[in-house]
Amino acid sequence: MAKKVVATLKTGEGASYAKVIRTVRSKKTGAYIFTEELMPTDKVKEALAKKK
């Protein structure tokens, strides 16, 4: 089963995603929280440009 997973990652489909980690301020405590998102690499700049 592991060979199948490795074979699918080498096709290039697995490499087209990026993990975006951003810091967000908590409304309750005021502390910073890290949020993680997986998104296509072509959408990363757009997602980082807009604020949440």
N, C-alpha and C positions, 0 to 999 in steps of 0.2 A: 504494500500500500504506500509506503514512503517513496518508492521509486516513481509512482504515478504523480504524487504531489510535486516532486522535484522536476519531473518532466513538464508539468503544466506551467511551472514558474519560468522555465527557460524559453517558453514560446514568446515571451514579451508581454503577455496580458497581465501578469502579476506585477510587472515593473511599472505599469502606467498609473499607479496610485501612490499618493504621498500621505504621510501622517503629519498633520498640522497640530502643534501644541501651542495654545495661547493662554495667557494669564488673564483672568477676569476677577474683578473685585466683588466679593460677596456683599450682598445688600444687608444681610443679617449682622455679620460680625465685623465687616470691613477688612477682613483678611483676604489675601490673594488665593485664588483657586486655579488649578491648571485644568483646562479642558482639552480633550484629544478628539480629533476628527480624522477619518480617512476620506480622501477625496481624490478625484482624477487630477493628475499633475497640471493639466491645462487650466484648471479652475482655481489653483492655489493663489495666484496673484489677485484674482478678483475677490476671493474670500478674505484675504488679509487686508485688502483695501477698505472694505466696509466694516464699520463697527457694529458690534452686537450689543 
